[in-house]
Structures are given as C-alpha cells and as structure tokens.
Amino acid sequence: MRAEAVAKRALFPISVSNQAFSTRRVLPALQAVLSSYAETVIFIADHLQVYNKALQITDGAGLSKIIGEFGLKQDYREQRIKWIQRMTSRMQGCEASHWKLIGVDDITDFKCFNIFRNVMVAYYGVCCFQEDVNRSARYYARSRYPQYPLEIREQLSRGYLLEEIALNVRLHVDDGIDDEYYMGEQLGILVNLYHSKYGFNAFDLANVSGNGRKIRFFGFDGNDCASWSEQLPEA
C-alpha cells in the first residue's frame, strides 16, 4: 500500500462467488484503502451471477424460471452492505461517509449500454482482444462447476467477462475513479485494455477523451496484513 494519503476515489469490487473475499482477508485490506482515499466505492457485481445460474439449463431448468427466480430472490447487494457495515464498525476513523456500496442497477444507464455495445463490437472485430477474452473464459470455466458441460461453461463465462469489462469501464471512465483494488486475481484483459494493448483503450469504448488520466489496478499481496501492489500490463 502506498504510504501517502490521496484525496481521490478508489474502486473496491467485490466478487460474490470468489473465496478470496473472507472477512479475515478483506478487513485489513479494505481498512488500508479507506484510510488512503476520500471515498471508496464498493461495487457488488450482483447481477452477473445470472450467468452462473444459467448453467442450470443443462439440468432441464427453463430460462424464464432461472431469470424470474434470480430477479426475485437474489439479495447479494443487501447481504454485502450488512457485511461491510459490520467490518467498518470495527475500524477506527472509517466513518460511513468514507465509503458507499453500489450494485449493477446503480450504473446501468444509457452510458453503460453504449459501452457494452462497443465492447461487443471490439470482441467481434478485434482478433487479439477476442483471443484474450476467449482465453480467460476458458481458464475460469475450467476452474469451476465441473458438473456442467465445458462448452456451456466457456460460453457463459465469456458473456460474464464481456459484461464485467463494460461495467468496469462505466465505473472508471464515466464516474472518474482512477484506482482499483481487487482482492482476487486481477483480470489481465482489463489491465491490458487500459494500457491500450489492443490498439484501443477504455476511453475509446466510452467514446470520450482520456485527458491524460491513468487508471491503476492494485492486487492484494497480504493475508492478515494490508499489502497492495500495482498490476502492470502483460509484456
């Protein structure tokens, strides 16, 4: 973690299904971020879990049933708000004004849709970007839900990644958040994207000028203590 405090905003995404987000690990990590920024935006990618739920189609579940039940029953955002509140109550100097928690519904506006469409255009039109998305989709698909057919896992993982990229661009570019801290394995595609490794960058996807902004990604190195390091693009 950098020693100097900065009066900026940080993004702290929380994955619903990643085991890296245990209280023991998140508590010191989040406290270090909160103490260094004027505001920390905690983002719960709640609706992305529908891609995982859709695997149940191979069990014979109807798509309408999966979508309907997910819309009615998922409460990931509310659960994580209570979890964050319990943790921050144990931190000194981390008042409620230092952080806010949002979900997908809070940022899915016309800007988000335009970015998502441009991500899809990039996926179908830029071979090196498509190859990296497919490679990551295969990696994540093979590491979970082995009871389901691999091809379907890869297809749904690909959809998850493309929407995740669009949501990330919406938060960083349009909401003006320059630094991101992630507890799990940082998505290499994102780091490459913001460093223009594919011949375009996140600002191009949002159709705005970057004006010299630098988006930085930090990965968690510590376990019981806070230790962050900046993630750089692939060579």
Secondary structure, DSSP 8 states (H G I E B T S, - for coil): --SS--SSEEEEEE-SS-TT--HHHHHHHHHHHHTT-SEEEEEE-GGGGHHHHGGGGGGT--HHHHHHHHHHH--HHHHHHHHHHHHHTTSTT--GGGEEEEEGGGT-SHHHHHHHHHHHHHHHH-HHHHHHHHHHHHHHHHTS-TTS-HHHHHHHHHHHHHHHHHHHHIIIIIHT--EEEESS---HHHHHHHTTTTSS-HHHHHTS--TT---EEEEE--SSS--EEEE----
